Structure formats: C-alpha cells, structure tokens
Amino acid sequence: MKYLFFTIAFYWLVACQSPQPSSDSKPVSISNKGVNIVYDDTKTGDTALVFVHGWCINRGYWKDQVDFFKNRYRVVSVDLPGFGESGKNRTNWSVAEYGRDIDSVLSALDLRKVILVGHSMSGDIVLEAAINAPDRVLGIIGIDNFKGVGFVADSAYKKNFAAAMDSLRVHYTSLVTDYFNKELFYKTTDSAVRKRILSDVMHCDSVIAIDVIANAEFDENSRIRNYGKTIYLVNSDYTPTDTAGFRKLDAHYDLVQIHATGHYPMVEKPAEFNALLAESIRHLTKP
C-alpha cells in the first residue's frame, strides 16, 4: 500500500475542491477545440501573472494571491478543463492538451509579458505552455512541484502504476482520503484547511480525476532541457526537493522553501507564501 501511495503521488495526486471564484470580477471564458475554459482577469498591468491550479483544484485556490498582486500586475487565474467551472467535454487529459489550453488563454487575451505560476501537476503544464509560447512567457514558477526531476520510470514502475490506477478506480474514496491524511498535510496544517479539502475531494468527478492521473505520462526531463531557462520553485519542505536531478540534467533552478506547511502553502500560510512568490517574480521581471 505504501508503494501505491508513492506511485500516485509521483503522478500528481493533489487535492480536489469545489468551484469558487477567485475574485469579485465576473468570470469569462474562451474555448479550446470546443472546450470552455473559465478564467478571472484583473485586466490591468503590463506584466501578467497567470495562475494555474493542480489536480482538481480550481482558480479559487489563488484568491489570496489575486488580492495581493492585483495592484501591481495583471492577474489571470484559470480553471483547467475538467475542474471548477470549465468544460468537461473532452477525452484527452494529457499535459500537452492542458498546455494548449493555457496557450489558448494567453493568445485570446494577447498577453505579451507573462509569468506562469503552476501548482503541483501544473508545473508540467506551465512548462509545456512556456515552451509553446516563448515570445509571450518570461518564465515559470512551480509551487510544490518538480521535486523528483531526473526520475525515469522503468517497466516495473509502469506496471505498478497501472495497478495503482486500477485500485484507485475501485477504491477512490478510501485511497485518496488515506493518502491525503498521511502524505499531503503537515502536522501544523489547519483543521479547517484539512476539512475543506477532504470534503471537496469527495465531490470531484472521480472519472475525470483518475483519467487525468492515468494520462499524466510526460517526458519532463527532455522538456526541461528544451526549456533552457531557470525554473523558479516555491516549495514546502514537508517533503524534500531533489535538486540533484536538476544538476543531472544540467538545468537551472532557483528554489525557495516555505516551512511548516503541507502541499498547499498558498492557503496554509498565504502571507509568507506571497512574500516568497513575490521574490521569484522580481527575479523574472528585473532588467
């Protein structure tokens, strides 16, 4: 069972949450191949911060960041298809397709100076989107992700992963609840945060949620090499970030760590998190 938890974790297992708007503005949407993508946009500012949530999380997870950054930057927060208020009418839940979703938003809004901020699984998504749109994207910031860069799945791992997906389809509620309690929360994670996440995860569309994980195969190592720029990270230290993987790939990274939070630093310690995120943003926007 421990190996099952690890397998799911490595392929993006994060929290689900019911739809909540991330700002007081009226949400709008664009379409990618007929799938509606709902987003909030503060509309003012030369540099745009585009926030992309992780597995099952919606744009409401970034409310504290929208409020903090909106007076200095244009802030856009997106509901990925399958989650929040965005459309569910697709069967392709790959990283590549999600990357195209983000690129569709950048293009529709004609954003020219963009910093992509991606939590958990969306680290790979914003990496893909940045590679697709180098003329628009200044850089990417990962939130509690890219912790196992350099890992290469062998045949045994893939076999165990497939078995894990089969188990998850049968025992979704019990496995996810157990995993969240054991692996995603820190000992100081507020009880209200725990209750909110554990309640909301049970209301997700589990078929889509599992399909997203099952289609998570992505050649992260080669894409990091293709990206060729520094990857900025704001990671919780409840689990370690293996920076040796970046060095193995001869890839550049800039890591700052937040203490005493679990997988959700943006809601667990928003003031400290915002300060650390602001520092990474300053690195990407300085002359």
C-alpha positions as CSV (number, residue, x, y, z in Angstrom):
1,M,0.0,0.0,0.0
2,K,2.9,2.4,0.7
3,Y,4.2,1.9,-2.8
4,L,0.7,2.6,-4.1
5,F,0.6,5.9,-2.3
6,F,4.1,6.8,-3.7
7,T,3.1,5.9,-7.2
8,I,0.0,8.1,-7.1
9,A,1.9,10.9,-5.5
10,F,4.6,10.9,-8.2
11,Y,1.9,11.3,-10.9
12,W,0.3,14.4,-9.4
13,L,-2.0,13.3,-6.7
14,V,-3.2,16.5,-5.1
15,A,-6.4,17.9,-3.6
16,C,-9.8,18.4,-5.1
17,Q,-12.0,21.4,-4.3
18,S,-15.4,22.5,-5.4
19,P,-15.7,25.6,-7.7
20,Q,-15.2,29.0,-6.0
21,P,-14.5,32.2,-7.9
22,S,-11.1,33.7,-7.2
23,S,-12.1,37.4,-7.4
24,D,-15.0,39.7,-7.4
25,S,-14.9,40.1,-11.1
26,K,-17.3,38.3,-13.3
27,P,-15.6,35.2,-14.8
28,V,-15.3,34.9,-18.6
29,S,-14.2,32.1,-20.8
30,I,-12.6,31.2,-24.1
31,S,-12.7,27.9,-26.0
32,N,-10.0,25.4,-27.0
33,K,-11.3,22.9,-29.5
34,G,-14.9,23.4,-28.2
35,V,-14.0,23.0,-24.5
36,N,-14.9,26.1,-22.4
37,I,-12.0,27.5,-20.3
38,V,-13.3,29.8,-17.5
39,Y,-10.9,32.4,-16.0
40,D,-10.8,35.6,-14.0
41,D,-8.8,38.6,-15.2
42,T,-8.0,41.8,-13.3
43,K,-7.2,43.3,-16.8
44,T,-4.7,46.0,-15.7
45,G,-0.9,45.7,-15.6
46,D,1.9,45.4,-18.1
47,T,3.2,42.0,-16.8
48,A,0.6,39.2,-16.4
49,L,0.7,36.6,-13.7
50,V,-1.2,33.5,-14.8
51,F,-2.1,31.1,-12.0
52,V,-2.8,27.5,-12.9
53,H,-4.1,25.1,-10.2
54,G,-3.3,21.5,-9.6
55,W,-5.3,18.3,-9.8
56,C,-9.0,19.1,-9.2
57,I,-8.2,22.4,-7.6
58,N,-9.9,25.4,-9.2
59,R,-9.0,29.1,-9.6
60,G,-10.5,29.9,-6.2
61,Y,-7.3,28.5,-4.6
62,W,-5.5,31.6,-5.7
63,K,-7.8,34.2,-4.1
64,D,-5.1,35.4,-1.6
65,Q,-2.6,35.8,-4.4
66,V,-5.0,37.7,-6.6
67,D,-5.7,40.1,-3.9
68,F,-2.1,40.5,-3.0
69,F,-0.7,41.0,-6.6
70,K,-3.5,42.7,-8.4
71,N,-2.4,46.3,-7.7
72,R,1.0,45.7,-9.4
73,Y,0.4,43.1,-12.0
74,R,-2.4,41.9,-14.3
75,V,-3.6,38.7,-12.7
76,V,-5.3,35.9,-14.5
77,S,-6.5,32.7,-12.8
78,V,-7.7,29.8,-14.8
79,D,-10.0,26.7,-14.3
80,L,-8.4,23.8,-16.1
81,P,-10.9,21.8,-18.2
82,G,-12.5,19.1,-16.1
83,F,-12.4,21.1,-13.0
84,G,-14.0,24.2,-11.5
85,E,-16.4,25.9,-13.9
86,S,-14.6,24.9,-17.1
87,G,-15.9,22.3,-19.6
88,K,-15.6,18.6,-19.1
89,N,-16.4,17.7,-22.7
90,R,-13.2,16.1,-23.8
91,T,-11.4,12.8,-23.5
92,N,-7.8,14.0,-23.9
93,W,-6.5,14.9,-20.4
94,S,-2.8,14.9,-21.3
95,V,-0.2,17.5,-20.2
96,A,0.2,18.5,-23.9
97,E,-3.5,19.3,-24.2
98,Y,-3.6,21.2,-21.0
99,G,-0.5,23.2,-22.2
100,R,-2.5,24.1,-25.3
101,D,-5.4,25.2,-23.0
102,I,-3.1,27.7,-21.3
103,D,-1.6,28.9,-24.6
104,S,-5.2,29.5,-25.8
105,V,-5.8,31.8,-22.9
106,L,-2.6,33.7,-23.5
107,S,-3.4,34.1,-27.1
108,A,-7.1,35.1,-26.6
109,L,-6.0,37.8,-24.1
110,D,-3.0,38.8,-26.2
111,L,-0.7,38.6,-23.2
112,R,2.9,39.5,-24.1
113,K,4.8,39.5,-20.8
114,V,3.7,36.5,-18.8
115,I,4.8,34.7,-15.8
116,L,3.1,31.3,-15.4
117,V,2.6,30.0,-11.9
118,G,1.6,26.3,-11.6
119,H,0.8,24.3,-8.5
120,S,1.6,20.6,-8.2
121,M,0.7,18.8,-11.5
122,S,0.5,22.2,-13.3
123,G,4.3,22.6,-13.0
124,D,4.5,20.3,-16.1
125,I,1.5,22.1,-17.7
126,V,3.1,25.6,-17.4
127,L,6.4,24.2,-18.6
128,E,4.7,22.9,-21.7
129,A,2.8,26.1,-22.2
130,A,6.0,28.2,-21.9
131,I,7.9,26.1,-24.4
132,N,4.9,26.5,-26.8
133,A,4.9,30.3,-26.4
134,P,8.4,31.6,-25.8
135,D,7.6,35.0,-27.2
136,R,4.9,35.5,-24.6
137,V,6.3,33.8,-21.5
138,L,9.0,35.4,-19.3
139,G,9.3,32.4,-17.1
140,I,7.6,29.8,-14.9
141,I,7.3,29.4,-11.2
142,G,6.4,26.0,-9.8
143,I,4.6,25.6,-6.5
144,D,5.4,22.5,-4.5
145,N,6.4,20.5,-7.6
146,F,9.4,19.4,-9.7
147,K,10.6,17.6,-6.5
148,G,11.7,14.5,-8.4
149,V,13.3,15.9,-11.5
150,G,15.5,13.3,-13.3
151,F,13.4,10.3,-12.4
152,V,13.0,7.8,-15.2
153,A,10.2,5.2,-14.9
154,D,11.2,1.6,-15.7
155,S,8.9,-1.2,-16.7
156,A,8.3,-2.3,-13.1
157,Y,7.3,1.2,-12.1
158,K,4.9,1.4,-15.0
159,K,3.4,-1.9,-14.1
160,N,2.8,-0.9,-10.5
161,F,1.4,2.5,-11.7
162,A,-1.2,0.7,-13.9
163,A,-2.1,-1.5,-10.9
164,A,-2.4,1.6,-8.8
165,M,-4.8,3.2,-11.3
166,D,-6.9,0.0,-11.2
167,S,-7.1,0.2,-7.4
168,L,-7.9,3.9,-7.5
169,R,-10.9,3.3,-9.8
170,V,-12.4,0.8,-7.4
171,H,-11.4,2.4,-4.1
172,Y,-11.2,6.1,-4.9
173,T,-12.7,7.5,-1.7
174,S,-10.7,5.4,0.8
175,L,-7.4,5.6,-1.0
176,V,-7.5,9.3,-1.6
177,T,-8.6,10.1,1.9
178,D,-5.9,7.9,3.4
179,Y,-3.3,9.4,1.1
180,F,-4.3,13.0,1.9
181,N,-4.1,12.4,5.7
182,K,-0.8,10.6,5.5
183,E,1.1,12.5,2.8
184,L,-0.3,15.9,1.8
185,F,-1.0,17.6,5.2
186,Y,1.7,18.7,7.6
187,K,1.3,18.4,11.3
188,T,0.5,22.1,11.6
189,T,-2.0,22.2,8.7
190,D,-5.1,24.0,10.0
191,S,-8.0,21.7,10.7
192,A,-10.3,24.0,8.6
193,V,-8.0,23.5,5.6
194,R,-8.0,19.7,6.1
195,K,-11.7,19.6,6.4
196,R,-12.3,21.8,3.3
197,I,-10.0,19.7,1.2
198,L,-11.2,16.3,2.4
199,S,-14.8,17.4,2.0
200,D,-14.3,18.8,-1.5
201,V,-12.3,15.9,-2.9
202,M,-15.3,13.6,-2.5
203,H,-17.3,15.9,-4.8
204,C,-14.9,15.8,-7.7
205,D,-15.8,14.0,-10.9
206,S,-13.6,10.9,-10.0
207,V,-13.7,9.5,-13.5
208,I,-12.1,12.7,-14.9
209,A,-9.8,13.0,-11.9
210,I,-8.4,9.4,-12.4
211,D,-8.1,9.9,-16.2
212,V,-6.0,13.0,-15.6
213,I,-3.6,11.0,-13.5
214,A,-3.7,8.0,-15.8
215,N,-2.7,10.3,-18.7
216,A,0.0,12.1,-16.8
217,E,2.9,10.5,-18.7
218,F,5.1,13.4,-19.8
219,D,8.8,13.4,-20.7
220,E,9.6,16.0,-18.1
221,N,13.3,15.6,-18.4
222,S,13.5,16.3,-22.1
223,R,11.1,19.2,-21.8
224,I,13.2,20.8,-19.0
225,R,16.2,20.5,-21.3
226,N,14.2,22.1,-24.2
227,Y,13.0,24.9,-22.0
228,G,16.6,26.0,-21.3
229,K,15.7,28.7,-18.7
230,T,15.8,28.8,-14.9
231,I,12.8,27.1,-13.3
232,Y,11.8,29.0,-10.2
233,L,10.3,27.0,-7.3
234,V,8.4,27.9,-4.1
235,N,8.2,24.5,-2.4
236,S,7.1,23.4,1.0
237,D,9.8,21.5,2.8
238,Y,7.5,18.8,4.3
239,T,8.9,16.6,1.6
240,P,12.4,17.2,0.1
241,T,13.1,18.7,-3.3
242,D,15.8,16.5,-5.0
243,T,17.9,19.3,-6.6
244,A,20.4,16.7,-7.8
245,G,18.0,15.9,-10.6
246,F,18.3,19.4,-12.0
247,R,22.1,19.2,-11.8
248,K,22.0,15.8,-13.6
249,L,20.1,17.4,-16.4
250,D,22.4,20.5,-16.4
251,A,19.2,22.5,-15.8
252,H,19.0,25.8,-13.9
253,Y,16.7,26.2,-10.9
254,D,16.0,28.7,-8.2
255,L,14.5,27.2,-5.0
256,V,13.0,28.9,-2.1
257,Q,11.3,26.9,0.6
258,I,8.4,27.6,3.0
259,H,8.4,25.9,6.3
260,A,5.6,24.2,8.3
261,T,3.0,23.7,5.6
262,G,1.8,20.8,3.6
263,H,1.1,20.7,-0.1
264,Y,-1.0,23.9,-0.1
265,P,1.2,26.8,1.0
266,M,-0.9,29.3,-0.8
267,V,-3.8,28.7,1.6
268,E,-1.9,27.4,4.6
269,K,0.4,30.4,5.1
270,P,-0.6,32.9,2.4
271,A,1.3,35.9,3.8
272,E,4.6,34.1,3.9
273,F,3.9,32.4,0.6
274,N,3.1,35.7,-1.1
275,A,6.4,37.2,0.0
276,L,8.4,34.3,-1.3
277,L,6.5,34.3,-4.6
278,A,7.0,38.0,-5.0
279,E,10.8,37.5,-4.7
280,S,10.7,34.9,-7.5
281,I,8.6,37.3,-9.6
282,R,11.1,40.1,-9.0
283,H,13.9,37.8,-10.4
284,L,11.9,37.2,-13.6
285,T,11.0,40.9,-14.1
286,K,14.2,42.7,-13.2
287,P,16.1,44.3,-16.2
